[in-house]
Amino acid sequence: MKKLHVLTLLFILMITLAGCEKGAITNDATADVFVKSILNTDGTLKGYAVAHSVFSYNQVSGVSVKGPDSKTTQLTDPDGTGNSFYNVLADTDYATTLPSTAIGTYSYTVTFKDGTQTTYTNTLSSTTILPAKITGLAKNVSGDSIYISWNAIANTSAYQLKILNGTTQVYYQSAFADNSSPLKASLRLAFPLSSFLAIGPGTYTFELDGLVFETSANDFLQAVSVSTKDIVVTSL
């Protein structure tokens, strides 16, 4: 597997920025729409939902998005930073199939702190991916590492993984792809338990995301799938 040299936005989530330098941006933002798929607690598919993300290095006071159905939605700034806006998805936002009315061009009106408004567009296609089936999460025989294994997701561009202890993120694996030929049917990653020493024993959640980009430039997302599995670590 190889790492993809992309910069991803916060989550959720995870949208790539191509060629952006913080010091060079003046009242500029990146806007993206993508399909998110997740599982129920029993491992069945909850469904698909439309997710939005707008990021700017400059302060933003508000973002609204108008979809192909002509409905306008206000995005939120949950962290209160004025840099990252998105829609917080609820269970009721997920459908078993992606509605045809969701496919098309979205228009984002970004209002910066100085009152300047700029409009950005991004187009959503019908491409979706299923969440990965995590087939294993356990310590290795020697007990010094945790291995996660999963069945490969068809048509995915890359994977991304993070590990949480409660709501605290303790590890982040940037986007990586399987570059073997032929592609592997299943994949596996190892994480040394020494990485968790600062946190200690407890329940750790492994979140594995599948990513599909709009183009080979890997600059915008089309679809994201999310799978999670917990492991209880009693000793390190």
N, C-alpha and C positions, 0 to 999 in steps of 0.2 A: 504494500500500500504506500501511497505517496501523499504528502501534504499538498494542499492547494494554497497558493500564495494569494489569499484574498483577505480582506478585512470585513468582518461581519458586524452588523448593527446589533444592538441589544434586542433579544427575543421575540425572547422568544425567542422564543423565539431564529434573528440572525440573517441580515441583508448585507451583501457585500458592497463596499465602496471601492471604486476603481479610480486610482490616480488622484485622490483628494489629499491635499496637504492642509493641515489645520490653519497654518499662518496665512495661506493664500486665499482663504474663503471669506467673502464679504457678502452677507445676506444671501447665502446660497444654501440649498437643502437638497437632500436625496429622498425621493418618494417612491414607495414600492407597494404593490398589491400582490398577494400570493394566496394559495389555497393551503389551509392547515388541516391535517387529519390526525385524529387521536383515537386511543382505545378506551373502552370502558374498563372498570376495575376487574372484570372477569375475563379480559383479553379479547372481547369481541369489538368490532369497529363501532365507535360512537358516531362517526360520520365526518363530513367535510364542512369547513367554514371559511369565509373570506376574511383574510387578515390584512391590515394596513400598517405601514410603518413609515414615519417621516423623521429624518434625522438632520440636524444642522449643528455646526460648531458654534454658530451665533445664537443669541437668545431669540426664542420664538414665543409669541404670546398666545397664538391659537392656530389650529389647523382644521379645515373642513374639507370633506371629500364628497364629490358628486359622482354617483355610479352610472352604469349604462341604463338603469331603470329610472334615472333622473331624481332619485332620492338623495338628499344631502345628510351627511352624518358628521358630527363633531368628534374629532379624535381627542384623546385625553393625554395628560402628562403625569402619569402615576408617580414618577420619581420627583416631580417638582423642580426639575433642573432647567426646563425650558429648552432642552436639546433633543429629546426623544419623545415623539407622540405616536400613539397607536390606539387601536380599539381593543378593549379588554373583552375577550370572548366568554360568553356564558354557555352552559350546556344547551340551552334552547337555540343557540346560533348554529348548531351543527345539524346537518341533514344527511340522510343516507346517500344521496346523490347531489352533485353540485348543480344548483338551479341554472337553467339556461340564461336567466335574466342577470346572472352574476358575470357572465362572459362579455368582455368588451373593454372599453377604455374608461379609466377613472381619472377625474380631474381634481387635483389637490390645490386648495388656496391656502397659502402659508402667509401668516401675518407676523412679521418680525417685531421685536420690541420697539423699534423706532417708528412703527406704523406702516412701513413699506410692505406691500403685498406682492407676492409672486405666485404664478400658477404653474404647476408641474403636471405631467400626465404619465400614466403607465397603463399598459394593457394586460389583461388577464386572459389566458387561453383556457381550454377545457382540460388540460393535462393535470392529472392528479397521481399521487403515489400512496400506497398503503404503508402503514407503520410496520417497522421490522418486527419479526417474531424473535424475541430474545430467548434463546434455547438453553442458556446456562449463565449462572452468576455464582461463583464459588471460589474459595481459597484453593490454591494449588496444593500439591502433595506436600511440599516442604513448608507450607503455611506462611510464606513470606510475601505472597502476592495474591491479588484477586483477579480472576479472569472473567471477562464477559464475552459471550459468543452469541451470534445471531445469524439467521438466514438472510442472505443478500436480498435487497429490495430491487425488483425489476425496474430498469430504466432510471435508476437514481444517478445523479451526477456525483454526489459525495455524501459523506457522513460527518456528523459532529457529535461530540459527547461531552457531557458535564456530569459531575458528581456533587451531590448535595448532602449535607447533614442538617436535617430539618429544612430551614429556609436559607441556610448559609451555603454558598457555593464554595467547595473546597478544591475543585479541580476542573479545568476546562481544556478539552482537546480541540484544537482548531480544525477546520474542514480538511478532510483527507479522502482519498479515493483509492479504490482497488485497481492497480495498474497491471495486474497479472493477466496473462493470455493463455488459455481462456479465463474469463472472470471466474472467481471462486463462487461456489454455491453457498458457502458459509464463511464467516469471518470471525476473528477473535483478537482481543486486545488484553494486555496484562497491565496491572497497576500495582506497584510495590506498596505494601502496607506502611512502609516508612513515610509515604506521602501523607498519611493520615495521623501521624504521631501528634501533631499540634492539637488535634481535635479529641483523639482518644476513642475508646470503645463506644459503640452506639449503632444506630440504624443509618445506613447510607443508601441514598437513592441514586441509581445510575439512570441518566436520561440519554437515550440514543435518538438522534434526529437524522432523518433522511432528507437530502436536499436535491432539488431539481432547479437548475438555473435556466433563465430565458434563452441565453445564447452561450456560445463557447467562450465568450469573454468573461463569464462568471461574475457579471456585475450586478444583476438583478435576479431575484428569486421568482420562480413560478409556483413551486409547491414545497411544502415542508411536512414531514410526518414525524410524530413523536411517540416513542415507546419508553416506558419506565419499568424498573424492577428494583426492589429493595433487598438489601442483605444486612443481616445483623452481625456486627463484628464484636466479639466478646473480649478479644485480646489482640494486641498489636506486637 
